[in-house]
Amino acid sequence: MNIQVSGIFGLLILIADIWAIVNVLQSNADTLKKVIWIVVILVLPVLGLVLWFLFGPRG
């Protein structure tokens, strides 16, 4: 049971990270900021996602 819950949670984090990276790429931010946000999201999947949600580029 514990393995199934962890797997589902991991899959949800992966989907959310991909969604965040796509939104970063579609934003109007300059290239350096996009690269920095993508690296933060990839290196720190959960924390990076939360930070992007709170402070990331919009639009």
ABEGO torsion letter per residue (X at the ends): XAAAAAAAAAAAAAAAAAAAAAAAAABABBAAAAAAAAAAAAABAAAAAAAAAAABBBX
